[in-house]
Amino acid sequence: MENNELEQMKAQMAALEKKIADQEIVNDRLLGESMKNKMSWIKRYIVGEMIAIPIAALIWISISKYAGIPLWFTLIFVVGCVIDVYYDWKVNVTPIRENNFCRQNLVETAEKLRKMKKLRYKQTLIGTPLAIAFFAAIIAYAYFANVRGTDLFDTTSDYNMAFLGCCIGLLIGSAVAICLIAKLLRKMQQSNDAIIRQIEEITREEKD
């Protein structure tokens, strides 16, 4: 009789342990999905950048032909876009692997996310001024090649009016772009912060 009760207790303990283990697996899976969802929009954004490059290149070629801007400016524009997207992918997507969201790797993942924030910030600080300088150089080239020596405000000159419009557009566009870049950077950093906080809460609970 006692042996039967002991066997039943062992079976119940085994069933309980299995249930707890299964629950931990489910919790780990839900945890991983939650973290991946917080980062997934960044990956989609970068894929959108990849799709936009050839479209932007075609638009740029049309503008260059009208403005008399040399082909090498177009090549710099396309190469610059490709480099920017490459670093976007390298900084925001490559460091995080599928198994980084497992409970055993959370501390390492938190460190990767902190490093990602720093690299992302540096990339923005370098890339944004370079982009503005590039467009300013194009405006300067167009001015010295086609506008210099003429009346900039000559309303009978379609080119001069288009050039003036581009200058105004560049100023407004730069201001808008800086605001959008700052907002995008802030949102990306917040996504990282949200996951880091989640990891810190889990590790704190495990220690307790």
GIVENKA-V580311 format. One record per residue. N is the residue number from 1. RES is the residue in one small letter. SS is DSSP state (H for helix, E for strand, C for the rest). OMEGA is omega as a letter, one per 30 degrees, with the letter a starting at -180 (999 if undefined). D_FIRST is the distance of its C-alpha to the first C-alpha in Angstrom with 1 decimal. Layout:
BEGIN
N,RES,SS,OMEGA,D_FIRST
N,RES,SS,OMEGA,D_FIRST
END
This chain:
BEGIN
1,m,C,a,0.0
2,e,H,l,3.8
3,n,H,l,5.3
4,n,H,l,5.2
5,e,H,l,6.4
6,l,H,l,8.7
7,e,H,l,9.9
8,q,H,l,10.7
9,m,H,l,12.5
10,k,H,l,14.3
11,a,H,l,15.4
12,q,H,l,16.6
13,m,H,l,18.4
14,a,H,l,20.0
15,a,H,l,21.1
16,l,H,l,22.5
17,e,H,l,24.4
18,k,H,l,25.8
19,k,H,l,26.9
20,i,H,l,28.6
21,a,H,l,30.2
22,d,H,a,31.5
23,q,H,l,32.8
24,e,H,l,34.7
25,i,H,l,36.2
26,v,H,l,37.4
27,n,H,l,38.8
28,d,H,l,40.6
29,r,H,l,42.0
30,l,H,l,43.3
31,l,H,l,44.6
32,g,H,l,46.5
33,e,H,l,47.9
34,s,H,a,49.1
35,m,H,l,50.9
36,k,H,l,52.4
37,n,H,l,53.7
38,k,H,a,55.5
39,m,H,a,57.4
40,s,H,a,57.9
41,w,H,l,61.1
42,i,H,l,62.8
43,k,H,l,62.2
44,r,H,l,63.6
45,y,H,a,66.6
46,i,H,l,67.4
47,v,H,l,67.1
48,g,H,l,69.6
49,e,H,l,71.9
50,m,H,a,71.8
51,i,H,a,72.8
52,a,H,a,75.6
53,i,H,a,77.3
54,p,H,l,79.2
55,i,H,l,80.2
56,a,H,l,81.4
57,a,H,l,83.3
58,l,H,l,85.1
59,i,H,a,86.1
60,w,H,l,87.3
61,i,H,l,89.4
62,s,H,l,91.2
63,i,H,a,91.9
64,s,H,l,93.1
65,k,H,a,95.5
66,y,H,a,97.0
67,a,H,a,97.3
68,g,C,a,98.6
69,i,C,a,95.7
70,p,C,a,95.4
71,l,H,a,92.6
72,w,H,l,91.3
73,f,H,l,90.3
74,t,H,l,88.2
75,l,H,l,86.6
76,i,H,a,85.8
77,f,H,a,84.3
78,v,H,l,82.0
79,v,H,l,81.0
80,g,H,l,80.3
81,c,H,a,78.0
82,v,H,l,76.1
83,i,H,a,75.7
84,d,H,l,74.5
85,v,H,l,71.9
86,y,H,a,70.8
87,y,H,l,70.1
88,d,H,a,68.5
89,w,H,a,66.0
90,k,H,a,65.6
91,v,H,a,65.1
92,n,H,a,62.9
93,v,H,a,61.0
94,t,H,a,60.8
95,p,C,a,58.9
96,i,C,l,55.9
97,r,C,a,53.6
98,e,H,a,50.7
99,n,H,l,48.1
100,n,H,a,49.8
101,f,H,l,47.9
102,c,C,a,44.5
103,r,H,a,42.7
104,q,H,a,43.1
105,n,H,a,46.9
106,l,H,a,47.7
107,v,H,l,49.5
108,e,H,l,51.7
109,t,H,l,52.4
110,a,H,l,53.6
111,e,H,l,56.0
112,k,H,a,57.3
113,l,H,l,57.9
114,r,H,l,59.8
115,k,H,l,61.9
116,m,H,l,62.5
117,k,H,a,63.9
118,k,H,a,66.4
119,l,H,l,67.5
120,r,H,l,67.9
121,y,H,l,70.0
122,k,H,l,72.2
123,q,H,l,72.7
124,t,H,a,73.9
125,l,H,l,76.2
126,i,H,a,77.8
127,g,H,a,77.8
128,t,H,l,79.2
129,p,H,l,82.4
130,l,H,l,82.9
131,a,H,l,82.7
132,i,H,l,85.2
133,a,H,l,87.5
134,f,H,a,87.5
135,f,H,l,88.5
136,a,H,l,91.1
137,a,H,l,92.5
138,i,H,l,92.9
139,i,H,l,94.8
140,a,H,l,97.0
141,y,H,a,97.7
142,a,H,l,98.6
143,y,H,a,100.9
144,f,H,a,102.8
145,a,H,a,103.0
146,n,H,a,104.0
147,v,H,a,104.7
148,r,C,a,106.4
149,g,C,l,110.1
150,t,C,l,109.7
151,d,C,a,109.3
152,l,C,a,105.5
153,f,C,l,106.0
154,d,C,a,108.3
155,t,C,l,107.1
156,t,C,a,109.0
157,s,C,l,106.9
158,d,H,a,103.7
159,y,H,a,102.3
160,n,H,l,103.1
161,m,H,l,101.4
162,a,H,l,98.4
163,f,H,l,98.3
164,l,H,l,98.6
165,g,H,l,95.8
166,c,H,l,93.6
167,c,H,l,94.3
168,i,H,l,93.3
169,g,H,l,90.3
170,l,H,l,89.2
171,l,H,l,89.4
172,i,H,a,87.5
173,g,H,l,85.0
174,s,H,l,84.4
175,a,H,l,83.7
176,v,H,a,81.3
177,a,H,l,79.6
178,i,H,l,79.1
179,c,H,a,77.4
180,l,H,l,75.2
181,i,H,l,74.3
182,a,H,l,73.4
183,k,H,l,71.3
184,l,H,l,69.5
185,l,H,a,68.9
186,r,H,a,67.5
187,k,H,l,65.1
188,m,H,l,63.9
189,q,H,l,63.4
190,q,H,l,61.5
191,s,H,l,59.1
192,n,H,a,58.4
193,d,H,a,58.0
194,a,H,l,55.5
195,i,H,l,53.2
196,i,H,l,53.7
197,r,H,l,52.7
198,q,H,l,49.6
199,i,H,a,48.7
200,e,H,l,49.4
201,e,H,a,47.1
202,i,H,a,44.2
203,t,H,l,44.7
204,r,H,l,45.0
205,e,H,a,41.7
206,e,H,l,40.0
207,k,H,l,41.5
208,d,C,999,40.4
END
